[in-house]
Amino acid sequence: MNRSMWIGVLLAGGIAFSVPAHAGDQGAMLGNTCAGCHGLKGASAGETMPIIAGLPRDFIYTAMQEFREGTRSSTIMGRIAKGYNDTQLAAMSDFFASQKWVAAAQPADQAVLKRGEKLHLKRCEACHRDNGASQALDMQPLAGQWAGYLRIYMDTCRDTGWKNRHPNAMTVLCNDLGAEDVSALVQFYASQNK
Amino acid sequence: MFDLNRRGFLKVLGCIPLAAWGIAPRAANAAAMARVVVVGGGYGGVIAARYLKMAEPGMEVTLIERNKNYVSCPLSNEVVGGESSMEKLTFGYDNLAKQGIKVVIDSVEAIDPQGRTVRVKGGKSYPYDQCVVSPGVDFKWGNIKGYDEAASQTMPHAYKAGPQTVLLAKQIKEMKDGGTVIISAPDDPFRCPPGPYERACLIANYFKHHKPRSKVLILDTKNKFSKEGLFKQAWAQHYQGMIEWVSGDNDGAVARVDPKTMAVYTQLNTHKADVVNIIPDQQAGKIAFLAGLTDKSGWCPVDFATFESTVHKNIHVLGDSTISPMPKSAYSANSQAKVCVAAILARLRNEPLLTPALTNTCYSILAPDHGISVAHIFELKDGKLVQVPGAGGVSPMDASPAFRKLESIYAYSWFKNITTEMFG
């Protein structure tokens, strides 16, 4: 709306009321502190930092609790998550869940896609449905996520000292994957650019 | 349609009794009509300008910055150590202009808190409803005898990224093998507390591969420093015998330099070196002094709920120049800018203040594949900014090589994201 239209609206007396701050604003206040590492509103531009914009709300909320309690391993997220109570984590999660998912702008290595797809169907599709795009059951979408981040995540799943949400499943599924398998898988998800 | 400028319009609005509307006028409108001038286009100022414009596309946001391009201090130690280039650290303001932010490349000469104007060297004055000042640091040139701006051409500080960074990198590259680099580390508080020690690592890393008989001597005013345990562990691990740190109590404080003879004098000793990097003691940026925003400490007191100066109303101060328990880091400035923007919007919209959320995350690269970090989460308690108990802290001691490697990888994504948030 341009300025003269505003004035018109004002003079017509049809102006809206002052909107009090609502919970969403506090969520933005909390969520904005993450942007320095996770990108503007969670749309990460860094290839090893996960996109968190548009993730399922409960996925973010639970992941942050796990970081805080130490049931999900991390380098720095555990130290950060300890700074927030459940109410704050909920507000933060609402904020990121309400953002638009923007797939990473990354090229996929075409040569390994077939191998990646095969591996995905055999090992991953049962949970990470729809070629990794599914968010059913609060699943973190893999399709369009940064390949660099997914590679690190899978590598850490193979490291038995590293805890994740489904240590049994993820460790078993990843532990006999070679570096080339992991590459093929993450390239496949990179190619599912949605 | 009648022609009213913003100020005129606000005056008209102000003249109509609120009761005549029967309701409070939509205060958000005042925000859309407001003029905000941001002084300083770094990690604090750019985020403030950008988040204001994002929240209120109609707002007149002016960003005044002295330099045409921004050169990031974070990651500049990699240039000193020959592992990166200035191009990777340099950003232009074009995208900010595209978002409708009025970018003015000029030096600020004066801020008038009563008349609410910012005057630049070019002569023009920019009126504001709210002003944000994010001027970084300035050096206390007088603290080390013989060290002034002219001396910094021989003994670079390289603590404001730009030509000084290039000069120090060049001197190190041209130094003979077997030579010594002295780093004089400043007294607290100063920008980027791990900076001098990260620099020592990256210079030693360069020596290890190119000039293995060379050394780095850190002469320090202080007796302890940021992430000290982790640094010392890395020195022992990667740079055995190559980095020596002398604390203040052990005669580390540099009192005088002589650029002609490349001599560095402490109280009891004279050190000669091939390259001398003097990082001077610091105070708030020059603009903060010009605007009268500093107190006797040489830094700017602010209200942590809003980052408004406690000296002058309607002027907000961000980043390195503030007096705050937050480290003087890029991330702190970024985080403070967002709290400040929320407070400015709340004021203009006549809404209650939100609870401020302030964090810091800072990575240091100690060797290729060896990164460390520190995190801080702050909360406001009775007007005081305190760390949330049990949260934050530095990377663990004795972490695995894989852990250290991950943190080095994350450091680069951190840089990518924090700079894309500003300039992307």
Interface residues (C-beta under 8 A of the other chain):
Chain A: M1 R3 S4 W6 I7 G8 L10 G13 I15 A16 F17 S18 V19 P20 A21 D25 Q26 M29 L30 N32 T33 A35 G36 C37 H38 G39 L40 S44 A45 G46 E47 T48 M49 T75 I76 R79 I80 A81 K82 G83 Y84 G148 I152 D159
Chain B: M1 L4 R6 F9 L13 W21 G22 I23 A24 P25 R26 A27 A28 N29 A32 M33 Y51 G58 A330 Y331 N334 S335 K338 V339 A342 A346 R349 N350 E351 P352 L354 T355 P356 A357 L358 T359 T361 S373 A375 I377 V388 G390 A391 G392 G393 S395 A402 F403 L406 E407 I409 Y410 Y412 S413 W414 F415 K416 N417 I418 T420 E421 G424
